[in-house]
Structure formats: C-alpha cells, structure tokens
C-alpha cells in the first residue's frame, strides 16, 4: 500500500468520524455527536477502512468494538487531532461574548452541585452563546481525556499528576458535620459523640476509605459508617430522615438548610481542608479559549 498516496487523497473529515466512533463505541451516538445521520457515519467508516485497509471496528450487538490494530494506533491519532484543534484555535482570537464553543468541565458527581449552578449563571453573562457540559471522567485517564478534548479542564480534589497534565490549587474547603433539624446532638460536639454517631459517606466506590477517612485515621478516629451514597444529594436525603450524620465540605452544604431541613455543626476537631485543583493539558497552555476558561472557572469557584 502507498501510505503517502493514501494520505494525500484522504478526506480528513473521515478522521473526525473515526474519533467519534472510537470514543462512543456506537454508530448512533457518534452520529449524534457529529450531527450526521447513522448512514453517513457508516459510509464514512467504509471509506476510511478502504483507505487504511483495516476493518477498524467489529459489530457486537449495537456496540462497535475496535480491532487490535485500532486499539494500538487510535490513542496517538486522537491525541494528534487534539493538537491540531489546539493549533487551529490559536490562529483566531477568542471572544467570550460571541463564542459558540461548548466548554467541557470534568468533575465528579460530588463536586458538581457545588460548582455547576454557579458556572452556568456566570457563563450566561460572560459567554451567552456558549454551552456548558459537566462531564464524568476517569481520574486514571485524565491525561488522555484532556488530550482528546473529551474534557477541556477538570475541577477536582488534589491528585498526583505529571506532565503533560498541569494544575494549580484553586481553593481550600473546610469540613463540617451535617445533621437533621432537631437532631439530639448538641451544637458543641465532643469527639466521643462524633465517634458514637452513625455515619453516612459519599463515594462512587463500593468499599474503601474516602478523603476525610484518611484525615480521621491520622487523628486516631475510626467512625462507624452505616450508609455509603453515590452522591451528596442522596446523602443529604438520608441524613434528613434519620439520626445519621454526614461529614462534608462546607461549600457543598450551603443550601441544604433550605432544601432538606438540615443543620450544620462544627466538628470537635480540626481536619485538613479539602484542596480543590484545576487541571488542564500542556497542549492547551496557550490556547486563548482554554486560558479564558481556566480563569473563568477559577474565579467562579473561588468567589
């Protein structure tokens, strides 16, 4: 096969289709992302298969499963496409008031209630034609997801990362205790009362310690957890209808008194604050849109 000739005659739009199918693993979902019909996506894939002389994907039910060659080559291709997009973005000036970009902010479910409403409100004023997506992402794959622009930035607790992922601390948030209104625990808690209480925690994992557990264990405190929830909203509802208690970052509990009839209590000891960081890819360091987005998220989060 003449690879140079194949590239010279290739419609580069086919690579956008490939990227979407590789990401979505589904023709219909890829078509939706690309604003194309499923038949157009299928036709584009057929042309790309002919160019590359590789099947690329195999159907298993409704899923598109990458071939071994596809799995080996696709990550580098997706990253190169991300770099090309970044280069093209840098060619033009970025104007928030007229941009129609979708900004994809990676964040866990637990942080979304704290940040997303404020981001939406501020974005409506600063960039009224832009759209916003809160995106679940895998922390272990943050470099790849930033490189492929599945997310533009991530907002999350501190985690050790290396180049090409860059980060900076945006804010610290103290822990507090959340209880239902009328809870028998007094406002001035003792350590013994805290330990004796039945606790709720929030984690996407079925087992294992969460952030505050590590800090508690350093103080020699081991609590009795009776419920694990996947989101803080669920945890607030559990606490509102029981004598269970929840240890949570204070910013996450701002409106719970109005929504769920809950009260906050100061902890009977000092825990290190939750450090919240902003993460981005080195390729986006000088991209005007990403520079603006990072500053925008930081200002909203720290307000």
BELPEPE-V930724 format. One record per backbone hydrogen bond with DSSP energy under -0.5 kcal/mol. CO is the residue of the C=O (numbers start at 1). NH is the residue of the N-H. Records with the same first field share a line. If there is no record, write none. Layout:
BEGIN
CO: NH, NH
END
This chain:
BEGIN
1: 3
2: 6
3: 7
4: 8
5: 9
7: 10
10: 12
11: 14
12: 15, 16
13: 17
14: 18
15: 19
16: 20
17: 21
18: 22
19: 23
20: 24
21: 25
25: 64
26: 30
27: 31
28: 32
29: 33
30: 34
31: 35, 36
32: 35
37: 41
38: 42
39: 43
40: 44
41: 45
42: 46
43: 47
44: 48
45: 49
46: 50
47: 51
48: 52
49: 53, 54
55: 57
56: 67
58: 65
60: 63
63: 60, 65
64: 66
65: 58
67: 71
68: 72
69: 73
70: 74
71: 75
73: 77
74: 78
75: 79
76: 80
77: 81
78: 82
79: 83
80: 84
81: 85
82: 86
83: 87
84: 88
85: 89
86: 90
87: 91
88: 91, 92
89: 92
93: 95
95: 98, 99
101: 103, 131
102: 104
103: 105, 133
104: 106, 152, 153
105: 135
106: 155
108: 111, 112
109: 113
111: 114, 115
112: 116
115: 119
116: 120
117: 121
118: 122
119: 123
120: 124
121: 125
122: 125, 126
123: 127
127: 130
131: 103
133: 105, 135
135: 107
137: 139
138: 141
139: 142
141: 145
142: 146
143: 147
144: 148
145: 150, 151
146: 149
153: 106
154: 279
156: 277
162: 165
164: 282
166: 280
168: 278
171: 276
173: 274
174: 250
176: 248
177: 265
178: 246
179: 263
180: 183
187: 189
190: 194
191: 195
192: 196
193: 197
195: 224
197: 199, 224
198: 245
199: 226, 227
200: 247
201: 229
210: 213, 214
211: 215
212: 216
213: 217
214: 218
215: 219
216: 219, 221
217: 220
220: 222
223: 225
224: 199, 226
227: 201
229: 203
231: 235
232: 236
233: 237
234: 238
235: 239
236: 240
237: 241
238: 241
239: 242
245: 200
246: 178, 248
248: 176
249: 252, 253
250: 253
251: 254
253: 256
255: 258, 259
256: 260, 262
257: 261
261: 181
263: 179
265: 177
269: 271
274: 173, 276
275: 158
276: 170, 171
277: 156
278: 168
279: 154
280: 166
281: 284
282: 285
284: 287
287: 291
288: 292
289: 293
290: 294
291: 295
292: 296
293: 297
294: 298
295: 299
296: 300
297: 301
298: 302
299: 303
300: 303
END
